[in-house]
Amino acid sequence: MAKNAFIFPGQGSQYAGMGRELADNFPEARAVFDEADAALGFKLSELCFEGPEEELELTANTQPAVLATSIAAFRVLLAHGAGPDYVAGHSLGEYSALVAAGGLNLTDALRLVRLRGELMQDAVPVGVGAMAAILGLQADTVKEVCAEVAHGEVCAPANFNTPTQTVIAGHVGAVQRAIGLSKTRGARRAVMLKVSAPFHCALMRPAQNGMAAPLAATTFGDFESPLVNNVDAELVKTGLVAREGLIRQITSPVRWTDTVAQLDKEGVATFVEVGPGKILSGLVKAIERDVKLFNVEDQASLQTAVEGLKGKPA
């Protein structure tokens, strides 16, 4: 029997207006935003629906905003009779995936990712770190480039997004050197990214240390759907393993290529991107071409996904 995976986006998928159409039309979605406002003590819903963009792009705001929008879409999907066989999330999307799997309650997840964003922002002074996207080189070549240009600084892969798309992170000088060397090695494109901090590298160690105690104090429940996690790209079914993975994830690269490959190995033939944007859908298509893809972020995409899931082959 064909299986599906619900996949949840991370930072970079946010936009002003996200979630508003679902909240205006479905009580399940509105309830998620109400819970988010109460959990965080400010109107996250207004920030999601109205912006401004510059506030929404601050990682301490982006992380709970994307999570709330993703879970709003997920709850509407459930209300329409669509549920996941497996879940996975890109970076902070793993928290959304854990909420969807039943391993983490929404209020706890919102508070954790708000703190995660604050700690990540504070871990590295502005201007010290950077991230860049390297397109058209194999991941092993990008690793070699990072090692060659480091010169005692941090420079390492942060996201293995597809076999030929790797995001790197580290000290700004080292990342700039990696861009130059990548181009000489044949990269189709190598560009700096507009980000507020160098995520998923050793510079995030202070944030990792700061998240350890809050995660240890958080209750994780039994999973209703297995999770494929970022840090190992392996099936996770217990809260203990999930918690440990969330801690290691902060300084480790997102293994998205391996995550999608693991889901394919489990028999997943349909991927549903649940939350704002279609970034993950594009990445999945570049990794596994022979799969069905849906996304859910508004009424039109919801209808298409629900109909597609009902019609999936047995």
Protein Blocks (a to p, Z undefined) as FASTA:
>chain_A
ZZdddddddehiacehihklmmmmomklmmmmmmmmmmnopafklmmmnopfklmmpmkl
mmmmmmmmmmmmmmmmmmnopacfbdcdehjlmmmmmmmnopacfklmmmmmmmmmmmmm
mmpcghkaccdddehiafklmmmmmmmmnnopacddfbdfbfkbccdeddfklmmmmmmm
mmmnopabdcddddfbdehifklmmmmmmmmmmmmmpccdddfbdcddfklopacfbfkl
mmmmmmmmmmpccdfklmmmmmmmnopabdcdededjklmmmmmmmmmcbcddddfbfkl
mmmmmmmmmmpcZZ
